[in-house]
Amino acid sequence: MEAEDNTKLRRRHSEPVDIPQNLDPSPPTALIPPPSQVRMWREPKYDELVRLKNTLATVLALTIIFGVGGSLWYLLSSTISMPITP
């Protein structure tokens, strides 16, 4: 029974598929406006604000990194330089 089902499946898949010839493979042009109609949705002020935000975030991150690193270095160096007393 299974052998008959497999042969039917093979026959079905081996038959040639009829592809309509009137299909255009290019994308629809109505969805893509010409470059002359594309406007910049960002304003220059927005770009400046983003740049300022990124700069402030970088400064804050570096301050935290060097602050924590400096504190650890200070604590470790002061602990190492302490005399060991029995």
C-alpha positions in Angstrom: 0.0 0.0 0.0 2.8 2.4 0.9 4.7 1.6 -2.3 1.6 2.6 -4.3 1.4 5.9 -2.4 5.1 6.6 -3.0 4.7 6.0 -6.8 1.7 8.3 -6.9 3.7 11.0 -5.2 6.7 10.5 -7.5 4.4 10.7 -10.5 2.7 13.8 -9.2 6.1 15.5 -8.6 7.6 14.4 -11.9 4.9 15.9 -14.0 5.9 19.2 -15.7 4.5 22.3 -14.0 2.8 24.8 -16.2 4.2 28.2 -15.5 2.2 31.1 -16.9 4.4 33.3 -19.2 2.7 36.6 -18.5 4.3 37.0 -15.1 6.7 39.9 -14.8 9.6 39.1 -12.5 10.4 42.7 -11.9 9.1 44.3 -8.7 6.1 46.5 -8.9 7.2 50.1 -9.6 4.2 51.7 -8.0 5.6 50.9 -4.5 9.0 52.5 -5.2 8.7 56.3 -5.7 11.3 57.9 -8.0 14.2 59.6 -6.2 12.9 63.0 -7.0 9.8 62.4 -4.8 11.7 60.9 -1.8 12.0 63.5 0.9 14.4 63.4 3.8 12.2 62.7 6.9 15.0 63.6 9.3 15.7 67.2 10.0 19.2 68.6 10.6 18.2 69.4 14.3 17.4 65.7 14.8 20.8 64.6 13.5 22.5 67.1 15.8 20.5 65.8 18.8 21.4 62.3 18.0 25.1 63.2 17.7 25.0 65.1 21.0 23.2 62.2 22.7 25.9 59.7 21.4 28.7 62.0 22.5 27.2 62.4 26.0 26.6 58.6 26.3 30.3 58.0 25.3 31.6 60.5 27.8 29.4 59.0 30.5 30.5 55.4 29.7 34.2 56.4 29.7 33.8 58.3 33.0 32.2 55.2 34.6 34.8 52.8 33.2 37.8 55.0 34.2 36.2 55.8 37.6 35.6 52.2 38.5 39.0 51.2 37.1 40.7 54.1 39.0 39.0 53.2 42.2 39.9 49.5 41.9 43.5 50.5 41.1 43.7 52.8 44.1 42.2 50.2 46.5 44.5 47.4 45.2 47.6 49.6 45.3 46.9 50.8 48.8 46.2 47.2 49.9 49.4 45.9 48.4 51.5 48.6 49.9 50.2 48.0 53.4 52.8 46.3 55.6 51.9 42.8 56.6 51.9 42.6 60.4 51.8 39.2 62.2 
